[in-house]
Amino acid sequence: MRPAAYQVMALDATRRGELNSCLNASAGAASRSRERETHMTMVREIHLKSRPSGLPTADNFEIAHVELPAPAPGQVQVRNLWMTVDPYMRGRMNDVKSYAPPFQLGRAMDGGAIGEVTVSNDPAFKAGDLVQSGFGWREGFNAPAGALQKLDPRGLPVQAFLGAAGMPGLTAYAGLLKIAALKDGDVVFVSGAAGAVGAMVCQIAKAKGHTVIGSAGGAEKVAWLKSIGVDEVIDYKAEPDLNAALAAAAPGGIDVYFDNVGGAHLEAALNSAKLFARFAICGMISIYNAIRREPGPSNLAQIIGKNIRMEGFIVSHHFSMMPQFIADLSQWVAEGKVTWKETVFEGIDQAPEAFIGLFKGENMGKMLVKLT
Ligand SMILES: NC(=O)c1ccc[n+]([C@@H]2O[C@H](COP(=O)([O-])OP(=O)(O)OC[C@H]3O[C@@H](n4cnc5c(N)ncnc54)[C@H](OP(=O)(O)O)[C@@H]3O)[C@@H](O)[C@H]2O)c1
């Protein structure tokens, strides 16, 4: 049963009228909000209350009410409109050193957000400017101007820059084109195929003319992936034997595996890999909540005989590809080759549920929290 705040917003960019009416609605809302009294003093933030063992629960989070003073010289006050929840944040709930620092107990969590400047004490910004920041998990904040990036929505709804046109989209693009070094004729297998990254991987590969096999949990996700052109879709939750299902979907084997999941999916991909296959290891969400470390894939030795190249990557090392990605994305959207979905929870108090929902498969496309 879906929570009351759950809604799926389909953004079919091939339907120009729908996209335009979305844009007009968002522009209208922005101008109305500028007409309102914008100075904000009290905001709510989500703090990390305790570190989870296994799947996080609502008890690991708490809401704090914080009074924002007027921004100091060189600072800007922002009201967040949207924030993202992402699987990598699960690692940040542990007190371990990693590529992203751990969240601190009793302090606000952070992550990507899109907001609107309400008060500026710096000449680089003015009230009403749209900004991207790393100050998610809160309704508003004061920050130095240098910590904010002005957002030009380029005709897209602003929240797209947390999903298809943002970090997850670039992850798909860099992982597929650079890490997996996609080449003509490749058969591509994607796990987590109906998620923010996975759905973009599927569509980029299709836009480039490849045969694509996706794996996702549940009939609704399978139907969506088929509707956007994925050639074969495995409902891994309904499949008693993932190895057999992948072998049947790709009888000649796979050339590229884009891994979002790890575990049994990685094993199946190794079994179906052709000679000289390339594996882009993007994420392993199936083990993020594991309490004990389990041994790796039992068939890993296949990388030797099959000459497989397996490479992990973190998108932040590939931000230089962003301009090329945005240029390609614009063309694919205009040609009707790429579309996306969003799963939206409303209100800062729903952010923990949205985050936990990632590990229960509650999202199709990008999981987002709408804050105003
Ligand atoms: N390397 C990087 O720089 C980078 C950047 C962004 C994301 N990532 C990684 O990419 C992956 C996808 O991220 P995303 O933001 O696009 O998330 P997402 O796919 O939109 O959301 C998570 C999805 O994972 C699936 N899932 C959850 N638990 C699972 C399990 N035990 N086994 C199999 N599938 C499970 C669920 O879909 P189903 O219903 O299909 O199970 C869920 O909807 C994650 O592993 C993430 O850590 C890596």
The ligand as a MOL file (V3000), in Angstrom:
LIG
                    3D

  0  0  0     0  0            999 V3000
M  V30 BEGIN CTAB
M  V30 COUNTS 48 52 0 0 0
M  V30 BEGIN ATOM
M  V30 1 N 28.7640 5.3550 -8.6030 0
M  V30 2 C 28.1150 6.5050 -8.5140 0
M  V30 3 O 28.6650 7.5960 -8.6320 0
M  V30 4 C 26.6320 6.4570 -8.2650 0
M  V30 5 C 25.8190 7.5980 -8.4280 0
M  V30 6 C 24.4330 7.4750 -8.2400 0
M  V30 7 C 23.9000 6.2600 -7.8610 0
M  V30 8 N 24.7340 5.1900 -7.6860 0 CHG=1
M  V30 9 C 24.2000 3.8690 -7.3470 0
M  V30 10 O 23.3430 3.4880 -8.3830 0
M  V30 11 C 22.3140 2.6600 -7.8780 0
M  V30 12 C 20.9580 3.2470 -8.2620 0
M  V30 13 O 20.8240 4.5120 -7.6330 0
M  V30 14 P 19.5330 5.4040 -7.9080 0
M  V30 15 O 19.7540 6.7120 -7.2730 0
M  V30 16 O 19.1840 5.3320 -9.3420 0 CHG=-1
M  V30 17 O 18.4360 4.6320 -7.0550 0
M  V30 18 P 17.1060 4.0180 -7.6320 0
M  V30 19 O 17.4830 2.8890 -8.5500 0
M  V30 20 O 16.2580 5.1020 -8.1660 0
M  V30 21 O 16.3750 3.4550 -6.3400 0
M  V30 22 C 16.7680 2.3150 -5.7080 0
M  V30 23 C 16.1410 1.0490 -6.3630 0
M  V30 24 O 16.9720 -0.0540 -6.0430 0
M  V30 25 C 16.2070 -1.2310 -6.0810 0
M  V30 26 N 16.5560 -2.0630 -4.9250 0
M  V30 27 C 16.4470 -1.7390 -3.6230 0
M  V30 28 N 16.8710 -2.7630 -2.8510 0
M  V30 29 C 17.2380 -3.7590 -3.7080 0
M  V30 30 C 17.7420 -5.0800 -3.5360 0
M  V30 31 N 17.9760 -5.5910 -2.3250 0
M  V30 32 N 17.9990 -5.8180 -4.6450 0
M  V30 33 C 17.7560 -5.3280 -5.8750 0
M  V30 34 N 17.2970 -4.0880 -6.1010 0
M  V30 35 C 17.0330 -3.3100 -5.0270 0
M  V30 36 C 14.7290 -0.8300 -6.0150 0
M  V30 37 O 14.1420 -1.1300 -7.2750 0
M  V30 38 P 13.4340 -2.5590 -7.5420 0
M  V30 39 O 11.9920 -2.3710 -7.2000 0
M  V30 40 O 13.6920 -2.7920 -8.9750 0
M  V30 41 O 14.0870 -3.5520 -6.6190 0
M  V30 42 C 14.7840 0.6710 -5.7970 0
M  V30 43 O 13.7210 1.3360 -6.4140 0
M  V30 44 C 22.5360 2.5610 -6.3710 0
M  V30 45 O 23.2740 1.3870 -6.1090 0
M  V30 46 C 23.3780 3.7860 -6.0800 0
M  V30 47 O 24.1640 3.6360 -4.9170 0
M  V30 48 C 26.0710 5.2740 -7.8780 0
M  V30 END ATOM
M  V30 BEGIN BOND
M  V30 1 1 1 2
M  V30 2 2 2 3
M  V30 3 1 2 4
M  V30 4 1 4 5
M  V30 5 2 4 48
M  V30 6 2 5 6
M  V30 7 1 6 7
M  V30 8 2 7 8
M  V30 9 1 8 9
M  V30 10 1 8 48
M  V30 11 1 9 10
M  V30 12 1 9 46
M  V30 13 1 10 11
M  V30 14 1 11 12
M  V30 15 1 11 44
M  V30 16 1 12 13
M  V30 17 1 13 14
M  V30 18 2 14 15
M  V30 19 1 14 16
M  V30 20 1 14 17
M  V30 21 1 17 18
M  V30 22 2 18 19
M  V30 23 1 18 20
M  V30 24 1 18 21
M  V30 25 1 21 22
M  V30 26 1 22 23
M  V30 27 1 23 24
M  V30 28 1 23 42
M  V30 29 1 24 25
M  V30 30 1 25 26
M  V30 31 1 25 36
M  V30 32 1 26 27
M  V30 33 1 26 35
M  V30 34 2 27 28
M  V30 35 1 28 29
M  V30 36 1 29 30
M  V30 37 2 29 35
M  V30 38 1 30 31
M  V30 39 2 30 32
M  V30 40 1 32 33
M  V30 41 2 33 34
M  V30 42 1 34 35
M  V30 43 1 36 37
M  V30 44 1 36 42
M  V30 45 1 37 38
M  V30 46 2 38 39
M  V30 47 1 38 40
M  V30 48 1 38 41
M  V30 49 1 42 43
M  V30 50 1 44 45
M  V30 51 1 44 46
M  V30 52 1 46 47
M  V30 END BOND
M  V30 END CTAB
M  END
